Amino acid sequence: MKARIQNYVERIKRMPNKGVRVSVGVLLIVGGVLGALPILGFWMIPLGLAILSVDYAWARRATAAMKRWFKGLATEYKKSRWDWIRRIGQKFRSRK
């Protein structure tokens, strides 16, 4: 899967027309802001930033910050994924 994503990134970088990349990136971000609508979603924001990061330093910084945030979120999830089960079990035990 990682190789497949890297292949797509390389294809985007080789696109000769910067205007197309910027347009697609901006449209994805705008569509992501409308994430509550069907088909459009919040998943489009990181994808749009990733496409814009090919050409703009601010988008690279935003993409790096988003990666750090997701990594921290995953770490917190791994630490606490069983906490909610323990809490539910404690509530049921305390009722008896």
C-alpha positions in Angstrom: 0.0 0.0 0.0 2.8 2.4 0.9 4.5 1.8 -2.5 1.2 2.5 -4.2 0.8 5.8 -2.5 4.4 6.8 -3.3 3.7 5.9 -6.9 0.7 8.4 -6.9 2.8 11.1 -5.3 5.5 10.7 -7.9 2.9 10.9 -10.7 1.6 14.1 -9.2 5.1 15.6 -8.9 5.7 14.8 -12.6 2.6 16.7 -13.7 3.9 19.5 -16.0 1.1 21.9 -15.3 1.4 23.6 -11.8 -2.0 25.2 -12.3 -3.7 21.8 -12.5 -2.1 20.7 -9.3 -3.0 23.9 -7.5 -6.6 23.8 -8.7 -7.1 20.1 -7.7 -5.5 20.8 -4.3 -7.7 23.9 -3.6 -10.8 22.1 -4.8 -10.1 19.2 -2.5 -9.6 21.5 0.5 -12.8 23.4 -0.3 -14.7 20.1 -0.7 -13.3 18.9 2.6 -14.6 22.0 4.4 -18.0 21.0 3.2 -17.4 17.6 4.9 -20.9 17.2 6.3 -22.3 16.8 2.8 -22.6 13.4 1.2 -19.6 12.2 -0.9 -17.6 15.2 0.2 -15.7 14.7 3.4 -13.1 15.8 5.8 -10.7 13.2 4.2 -10.3 15.6 1.3 -8.5 18.3 3.4 -5.3 16.2 4.1 -5.3 15.0 0.5 -5.6 18.6 -0.9 -2.8 19.7 1.5 -0.6 16.9 0.3 -1.1 17.9 -3.3 -0.4 21.5 -2.6 2.7 20.6 -0.6 4.5 19.7 -3.9 4.6 23.4 -4.7 4.2 25.4 -1.5 6.3 25.4 1.7 3.3 26.5 3.9 1.4 23.4 2.7 4.4 21.2 3.5 4.5 22.6 7.0 0.7 22.1 7.4 1.0 18.5 6.1 3.9 17.8 8.5 1.9 19.2 11.4 -1.1 17.1 10.4 1.1 14.0 10.3 2.4 14.7 13.8 -1.1 15.3 15.1 -2.4 12.0 13.6 0.6 10.1 15.0 -0.1 11.5 18.4 -3.7 10.6 18.1 -2.8 7.0 17.1 -0.4 6.8 20.1 -3.2 8.0 22.5 -5.6 5.5 21.0 -3.2 2.6 21.4 -2.7 3.6 25.1 -6.3 4.0 25.9 -8.1 1.6 23.6 -9.0 -0.7 26.4 -9.8 1.9 29.0 -13.4 2.4 27.9 -14.0 -1.4 28.2 -12.6 -1.4 31.7 -14.8 1.6 32.7 -17.9 -0.1 31.3 -17.0 -3.3 33.2 -16.5 -1.3 36.4 -19.9 0.4 36.0 -21.7 -3.0 35.6 -19.8 -4.5 38.6 -20.7 -1.5 40.8 -24.4 -2.0 40.1 -24.5 -5.5 41.5 
